[in-house]
Amino acid sequence: GGADLARANLAGADLAGAYLARANLAGANWTNGAAITRAPLQLFGLDYPVTIVDAHMQIGCELHSLAEWEAFDDERISRMDGKRARRFWDAHRDTLLALARADGRSFE
């Protein structure tokens, strides 16, 4: 808690169990330039690990903006990992996007 991670590159970091309350994440990056300004939301125990950072969500190895996730059609989701991805997205899409919205994440 209270760690200074300003400008840190957290690509590939396993933050499971990390306590990031009051951590300074200003200028930190998740991966591929996805900015982090506050503690990421991480979900485990699903078919894919899910991380939501500011305006991006990573599901498994797929990192996209929240706006992109919201707009993806069934065909695009299927290209990610076939039927498994479609079943996952059909089951969890609304909940994951609602979690991002409830936490005030940006969909721009």
C-alpha positions in Angstrom: 0.0 0.0 0.0 1.2 3.5 -0.8 3.9 2.2 -3.2 5.4 4.7 -5.7 5.0 3.0 -9.1 5.0 6.2 -11.1 6.2 5.6 -14.7 6.6 1.8 -14.0 6.3 -0.6 -16.8 4.1 -3.4 -15.4 3.9 -5.5 -18.7 3.8 -9.1 -17.7 3.7 -8.3 -14.0 1.6 -10.7 -11.8 -0.2 -8.5 -9.4 -2.3 -11.3 -7.9 -2.6 -10.5 -4.2 -0.9 -7.1 -4.5 -2.2 -4.4 -2.3 -2.2 -1.2 -4.3 -4.4 1.1 -2.2 -2.9 4.6 -2.2 -0.2 3.5 -4.7 1.1 6.2 -7.0 0.6 4.8 -10.5 0.9 8.1 -12.4 2.5 7.5 -15.8 2.7 3.7 -15.3 2.0 1.5 -18.2 0.4 -2.0 -18.3 1.5 -3.2 -21.7 1.5 -1.8 -25.2 1.2 1.7 -23.7 -2.1 1.1 -21.9 -1.9 3.8 -19.2 -2.5 3.1 -15.5 -3.4 5.9 -13.2 -5.0 3.8 -10.4 -5.1 0.2 -9.1 -6.1 -2.2 -11.8 -9.1 -4.5 -11.3 -8.0 -8.1 -11.7 -10.3 -11.2 -11.8 -9.1 -14.7 -11.5 -10.9 -18.1 -11.5 -12.6 -17.6 -14.8 -11.6 -19.3 -18.1 -9.2 -16.4 -18.7 -7.6 -13.9 -16.3 -9.1 -10.4 -16.7 -7.4 -7.1 -15.9 -9.1 -3.8 -16.3 -6.8 -0.7 -16.3 -8.2 2.8 -17.0 -9.6 2.6 -20.5 -8.4 -0.9 -21.4 -9.2 -4.5 -20.6 -7.0 -7.5 -21.0 -8.7 -10.9 -21.2 -6.1 -13.7 -21.5 -3.6 -12.3 -24.0 -6.1 -10.0 -25.7 -5.7 -6.3 -24.7 -8.1 -3.8 -26.2 -9.7 -0.5 -25.2 -13.0 -0.8 -23.3 -14.7 0.9 -26.3 -13.4 -1.8 -28.6 -14.5 -4.6 -26.3 -17.9 -3.1 -26.1 -18.1 -2.9 -29.9 -16.7 -6.4 -30.8 -19.2 -8.6 -32.7 -19.4 -12.4 -32.3 -17.1 -13.0 -35.3 -14.3 -10.8 -33.9 -14.6 -12.5 -30.5 -14.5 -16.0 -32.2 -11.3 -15.1 -34.0 -9.6 -14.6 -30.6 -9.9 -18.2 -29.4 -12.8 -19.8 -31.2 -15.9 -21.2 -29.5 -14.2 -21.0 -26.1 -13.8 -17.2 -26.4 -17.4 -16.8 -27.7 -18.8 -18.8 -24.7 -16.7 -16.8 -22.3 -17.7 -13.4 -23.8 -21.4 -14.4 -24.0 -21.3 -15.4 -20.3 -19.3 -12.5 -18.9 -19.5 -9.6 -21.4 -22.2 -7.6 -19.5 -20.7 -8.2 -16.1 -17.1 -7.2 -17.2 -18.3 -4.1 -18.9 -20.5 -3.2 -16.0 -17.6 -3.6 -13.6 -15.5 -1.2 -15.7 -18.3 1.3 -15.8 -19.1 1.0 -12.1 -15.5 1.8 -11.3 -15.6 4.9 -13.4 -13.3 3.6 -16.2 -13.2 5.4 -19.5 -15.0 4.0 -22.6 -13.6 6.6 -24.9 
